Amino acid sequence: MAKSQNSDAPVVGKKKTNHLFRIITWLVTFGCFYLVYQRTDAAAAREQLSLMQYLSRFFGEANWIAWLALMVPYSVFFFVVDAHVTWRVIRWFNTPEIKLKNILPIRASAYILSLVNEQVGKGAMSLYLYRRYKVPGWEAISTMILLGMMEIYQLLLFSSVGVFIGYEVVQQASSSSPEALPPDVILPAVFLVALIYLPLHIAYFRGYLLKGWSLRDRPLLHTLRQARPIHYLLIALFKAPNLIIAIIVYTVALDLFQVDVSGLQMLAFLPVIFLAAALPLPFHAGALLLWTVLFPEYPEVGVFSLVMHTFFVVFNALIGVLFLPKANKELFGSDPDAGTIDHGNSGGGDEQPAEQAD
């Protein structure tokens, strides 16, 4: 009996930790929404309007037809680029036999699962690679880790370019929000830390640094051991079109909502906002608040961002629904195009690095 109680203790402890984490994330989310509400309500009061009148005017002045004509092709473009870079990385590090046509339905259907949780969507990709190509789960997850890491670095790269070119725009945002942490100090510091870390990261996982540390040998880090500098560069380049188009789309979309922003502001701030959206908060509350901090003269952009994000994830999920029959066939049916190579169990750190980055 005592042994059974001891074995249950880690499970109980994990459940308590998960409950505590959920409580904290929801409290932070409510705090973000409250701050956005305060800023927007204050702007409405300055114009002697109620909050609902203020927001109704904001949305009533928008050109919704042009906005839809902008967002629909943007969402499709994002999906194609996202599927392409996922396919490339899986070819390099997991199974070179896979074809882009096999990835498209799985990546699209993962958007449906991502409505609930982004990690569930990544889990679907890992399940597909295991069932159809016998890629061990940890190796597939390690590829998703590399993709996630490069997503962050791509955002930091574009934001650093925008901050460098338009530093006065960042200073203006800092002076307009004195109660917030100054972006003109925080952003350069973050860029510097990221710049220092990346070569150390690559050197460590390639075995040139801290050779006695065995962390790199874990199966979960399989892809990081294999990745060479050229892979990091190519992933960033393959992902770049999505962010470039996003900057253009958001600039035009804000203009359709009668919000006057420059492309330079979007270049500097949108990647940082996307980083905040990656925080594990419901409704991307971190990005919602950051919009109002970076554009204090337009607090209603917080609600605008919520509309943009909601349309984007829902439309991508609809793309997933279109591909769902094919995805089910890929996962659970027989397909002569699917590979049958058994990659075996992922073990230590003696794998040969990927030799091609085509």
N, C-alpha and C positions, 0 to 999 in steps of 0.2 A: 504493500500500500504506500509506504514511504517512498519507494522507488518510483511509483507511478506519479505521485505528487511532484517529485523533483523533475520528472520528465515533462510534466505539464507546465512547469514554471516558466521556461523560455517562451512558450506559446502565449501564456497569459501576459507576460511582460511585453511581448511584441504587440499584442492587441491594445494594451494600455498606451503604448507609445504611438500607435497609429491613431487612436482616438484623440490623444493629446495634440498630435500634429494637425488633425482635421479641425479641432477646435481653434488652434492658433491661426491656421490659414483662413478660416471663416471670420475670425475677429479682425485680422489684418484686412481682409476684403471689405468688411463693413466699414472699417476705418477709412479705407481708400474712397469708397463710395460717399461717405459722409463728407470728406474733404472736397470731393468734386461737387457735391451738392452745395456746400457752403460757398464755394467760389462762383458757381453758376447762379445761385440765388442772389448773391451780392451784386453780380453784373445785372441781373434782372431788376433789382431794386434801384440801381443807379439810373435805369431808364424808366422807372416808375411802372414796371410791369410785374405781374406775378410770374413765378417760375414756369408755369404751364403756358402762359401767354408768350413768354420769352422763347421757349423751345418750339412752340407752335409756329411762331414767326420764322424762326431759324429753319425749320424743316419745310415750311410753306414756301419759302423763297428758293428752295433748291430745285434744280433741273433734274428731276428723277429719271426722265427718259434718257437723257444723255448719260446720266450716272449708270444706269443699267447697261447701256451700250458700251460703256467703259469697263464695267466690272466683269461682265460675262466673258469676254475674250481674255481678260487678265487672268481670271481663275483657270481657264483652260490652258493658257500659256504656262502658268505656274505648275500645273499638274504635269505637263509634258516635260518641262525642264527638271522638275523634281524626280520624276520617274527615270529620266535619262541618267542623272548623276547617281541615283541609287543603283541602277543597272551597271554602270561603269565600275563602281566600287565593289559590288558583289562579284563581278567578273574577275577583278584583280585579286581578291583575297579569299573568295569562297568557292566559286565554281566557274571556270572560264567557258563552260558550255552553254550557260544561260543566255537566252535571247531577250531583246527588249520587248518583244510581243508577249513574252511570258511574265515580265515584270509589270507591265501596264495594268492588267486587271487586279493584281494583288496590291499594288501601290494605291490604286483608286479605291478598292474596297477597304483598305486600311483607314481611309479618311472617314468612313462611316464609324468605325470603332473609335477614332480619335475624337468624335463628338463627346464620348464618355471620358476617355483618358488617352493621352498621347502615347503612353507606354503600352497600352493594350494594342494600339495600331502597330507599334514596332514588334510586339510579340507575334502578331499575325504574319509579319514578314519572316520572322525567325521560324515559325511553324511551317510555313511554305517551303523554306529552304531545306528544312529537315525532311519533310515528307517527300519532296520531289527530287532532291539532290543529295540527300543523306548528309547534309552539313550539320555537324554537331551544334546544339543550341547555343552553347557559350561562344562558339566562333561567330555565329550569325549575329548574336547580340553585340559582340566586340566591333563588328562592322557598323552597327547602328551607333555605337559610342563614337567611333571616328567621324561618322557623318554629323552627329550632334556637335562634336567639338569644332568641326570646320564650319558649321553654321554660325557658331559664336564668333569664330575668328574672322569670317567673312564680314559679319556685321561690324565688328571692331575696325576692320580695315577700311571699309567704306566710310564709317563715321569719322575715323581719324583724318581721312582725306578732306571730308567736309569741314571738320573743325580747323584743320590747317589752312584751308583756303578762306574760310569765313569766320575767323576767330572772333571778329567784332560782333557777329550775330550771336555767338555763344555768350560773350560778355554781356550783351544786351539782355539776354534771357536770364542771366544770373542776377543782374541789377534789378530786374523787374520782379523777381521772387526772392527777396532778401531773407524770408523765413525758411527757405529751402536750402539744401546743400548746394553750393555754387557749382554749376556744371563746368564753368571755365577752369576750375581746379580739379574736380573729380575726373572728368573725361580724360585729360592728358595723363593723369596718374594711372588710370586704368589701362590706357594705351601702352604706357611705359612698362607696366607689370606684364602685360600680355606679350609685348615684344621681347622681354627678357626671358619669359618662361618657355616660349615655343622652341627655340634651339636647344634648351636644356632638356625639354620633353623628348625631342627627337633623338638627341644624343643618348639619353638614358635608355629608351626603348630599342635603339639600334645596338645597344651593348657597349657604347663607348664611355659611359659615365656610370659611376657607382656599380661596378661589375659584381660586387659581392651581394647586392640587394636582389632578392629573388622575387620581388613583387611582379616584375615584368614577365615572369615565367608562367603566370596563372592563365588558364584557358580563356578567361574573360577578356584578357588583353592580347589575344592572338593577333588581331589585325594591327594593333599598334606596334607589335614587334616587327611585323612585315613591312609596314609602310615606310617608304623612303621619302626624302624631301620633295622629289618630283611629284609624288602622289598628293601631298598636301597642297602643292601649288595647283595641280590640275583640278582637284576637287573645288578649290576656291574659284578657279576660272569657270568651271562647269556650272557652278551655282550662281555666278555673278549676274547672268541675264535676269534672273528673277528679282534680284534686289534693284538692279538698274530700272527695270520696268516698274517695280513697286514705287520707287521714288517719283517717276513720271506720273503714274496713276494717282498717287495720293496728292500730288501737287495739283493736278487737273481736277480731281474730285473735290478738293477743298475749295477750288475756285467755283465749282458748280454749286457749292453750298454758301457762296458769297463770303468765303474766308480768304483774305489776301495773304498768301505766304509765297516765299520764293523757293525756287528749286534748290538754292544753296542751303536754306534752312532745312529742307527735307533731307538733303544729303547728309547734313551734320546730325540731325535729330532722329530721323526715322529708324536708322539701324539701332540706335540706343532704345527707342521705344519698342522695337521688335525684341530686343534683349529682355526688356522688362516684361513683355508678353510671355516670355518663356518661364517666368517664375511660376511655381506651383500654386497659383491663386485662382479661385473660381472667377469666371467671366473676364480673365486677363485684367484683373483689377489694378495691377501694378502699372500696366501700360495706360490704362484709363486715367490714372492720377498723373502720370508723367506727361501726358498730352497737355493737361491744364497747367502744369509747372513750366513746361518749355514754351507754351504759347499763352501766357497769362492774360493777354488782351482779348483772347477768344476762349473763355472757359467752356463754351458750349462744344468745343472740339472733343471734349471727353465723351460726350454722348455720340458725337459723330464717329469716333473710333469704335464705339460699341456697335453701331450700325454696320460699319465697314467689316468688322471682324465677324459678326453674326452672319452677314450675307456670304462672306468668303467661306466659312467653314460649312455652312449649310449647302452652298452650291457645290463645293468639293464633295460633300457627302452624296449629293445627287449624281455627280459623275461616278462615284463609287457604286451607286445603285444600278446605273447603266451597265457597269462592268461586272456586277455581282454574279450573274450566271456563269460567265467565263471564269471568274475567280473561284467559284465553287468547283468547277470542273478541274481547274488547276490544282486545287487543294485535295479534292476527294475522288477525282476521276482518274482515268488513264489517258495520258497524252504522249504520243510518240515523240513530240518535240522536247519533252522534259528529260533531263539528265538522270542517270542511274548510278552515278559514281558514288562509291562509299568513301567518305573522307575519313572514316575511322573516328576514334575518340581523340579529342583535342588534349594534348598533353603538355609537355614542358616547352622550353624555349628554343628548340633546335630546328624549327621550321626554316626552310629556305625562304628568303624574302621574295616578294613578287618581282618578277624580272621585267614585266612589260607594263607600260602605262599608256596603252593605246586608246 
